[in-house]
């Protein structure tokens, strides 16, 4: 099987990578069922990369339906050592504006209906999760974004990602609660990926694109299906 060290998980709106060359599809079976889609394996400036559309290329999987364990297990089976996870998120802070990019370093888990571990069924283990993001990978990711000198995009290094269950977005009361906790952004997917990546001994970091101000901001509409 093709061995690659870098895995990229694409979130809402990112279903393929046109920059990949020598592309082929790789289907992987796991003890946890099928991943979200076939992996697109290719090279990016000569470096082997495996890309996975988190929700499937037709976006047919809700956040709660995502096969997180199968996705991370398959990455490990491919030989992946570094996962970059791209996600669309809402902002919980005035200074973190729509179209800004955030590389968070912390998570708050507000999910309820998901399995977030490979352990269980007779295998008991515990992991440290005080630092859920690989600081070295986050540094490299942030530096790469900064090097692009995007004129209308501000990069925020660090911050807390609230992971909610979905598929409904927050109530205004919930949004204001998360703001009172000092959280930076809110999404529906990355917490489980981060936990499972640590269990699989894979470095993990998130690149989050802010699409809206959630629903707390009085002067901005919250996100819609169209946006």
C-alpha angles and dihedrals in degrees: 000000000000111000119214130172100203123064125185123196113200120209133197109335095013108091101143142015113231091191093067115107131198088027126190134165118242121195115201129192118209137183086249097056130259123334120243091273142332114300117249105219121190144120129282110200088335096312118116111242133180117210125196127184102224096210094032124266089278092046093238099145125085116218091256091050095055114123093228096168094049091048095052094039089054091049089054091048089054089055096252115168099172127043122194111192119200116202143170113231144172122243123240095185131067093225093054099078133192110279091026118125124230130194100195124202100192139047138203115202115221096157122116111178106050138097108231103179143060090215128090136075091086098329110102120187139141130210133203110247102171089112105034097174126064104244094206094052091045089053092050091046093049092047091051091053092046091051090062091066092213104193099211099034125085118202119218115198112205130003140135123280116206109209111206129186102242155153085149116061123236127292113239089252091054092047091053090046091056089048090054088055090058094247118161108202139006131216142147109238124038105076095073092046091053094049095047093045090056091049089050091048093242121141110241136194135164130224106198125194113206111225101172147346095267104237103299098085112094094205100047133063116239120245120290134195089258094053 
